[in-house]
Every structure is written in C-alpha cells, then in structure tokens.
C-alpha cells in the first residue's frame, strides 16, 4: 500500500516594528516625540547615552502615524529644535 505524506511547513508571520533614529549634537540633553494628530507623548528620554539615539516603536509610527520629534537643552543655553512629519523606519526585528 502506498502512503502519501503531506508535509506542511508553518512559518510565523513577520512582525515589523518602527525604529526611530535621532542624530543629536553634544549639547542635547533630552529627546521628546509626540504623535502628530493627537498630542500624545510617545517618548521622553533623559539623559542621552548614545549618539545617534535609537528606540523601537510600534509599527504604526513607521506606516501611518506621523510624529514630531525634538531635542532639548536642559541648560537653556541653546534653542530646542523640532521636526514635524517624522516617520520611523520599518524594520524586521529578527534580522
């Protein structure tokens, strides 16, 4: 009698994430990011331990939800800078 084996390989779907990379200068003390449509705070980071600063965000911040991101100087010596319409990079965290 002949047996037919049907092998099915199940793979897990890729779950992408958003990667926000902010290049700061030496005088920046904090990074803040807000959702553009609803002024919800996404991140506030203090102190900055690396340059460029990298953080992982939900995938919606890489596809549809735009942010405005700023760098702040706690000493008040330099002006803060904000950029509007920022999208995170869409990355595969498994790679």
N, C-alpha and C positions, 0 to 999 in steps of 0.2 A: 504494500500500500504506500502511496506517495503522500508525504506530508509537505504542505506549503507553509512556510514560515513568513509571516509578515512582520517586519521589523519597523517600528515607528520610533523615530528619534524626536524627543520633545526638547525644545530649547526654550530657555527663559527669554522673554522679550527684553530688549534693551531699554533701560530706564535712563534717559538722558537727564542731565542737571545743567544748571546755569553756572558759569564760572565768571565772577566779576574780578577783573584785574585793574587796579588803580595804581598808576605810577605817581608817586609823591615826591616832593622836594624835601630837603633836610630840615626845613622849619615846620613841616606839617606835624600836628600832634594827634589829630583825630580825623576819621573818615565817617561821613554820615550819608545814608542813602534813604530816599523817600520814594514811595510809589507815586507816579505822576498823577493819575486820575483821582486817587484817594490818598490824601497826605498821611499815609501810614508809614511809620518809621520801620525800615527793613533792617538796617544795621547801624550801630554806632560803635566804633572801635577806638579804644584808647588804652594804652599807648600803642603806637605803631611799632611793631617789632621787626618788620621786614619791608623791603622796597624792591620790587613792586608788591603791594598788598594784594593778596588773593583770598577770596572767600567763595564758598559754594552756596548757591541759592536754588530755590525751587525752579523747575523748568519753565514756569510761566514768565519769569523775568528774562528768559532768553528768547521767548517766542512772541508774546503779545504785550505783556505789561511793561511799559517803559518807566524808567526811574529818572530822578535827578540826583546826582552824586556830587558831594562837595568835600573839600579838605579844609580843615580848620586849624588855626594857630591859637593855642590857649594863651599865649603871652600877649596877644593883641598887637604885636609889632608889625605883622604882615596881614594883608587883607585875605579874607576867605575867598575861595573860588568854587563855583558850582557849574556843573554842566547838565543840561537838560536833554531828554530824549535818549538816554543810555539804555542799551540792551546788553545783557550778559552774553558770554559766548556759550553756545550749545555744545556740550562735551559729553562723551561717554565715560563715566567714572571707572569702568572696568579696564580701560586701556592705560 
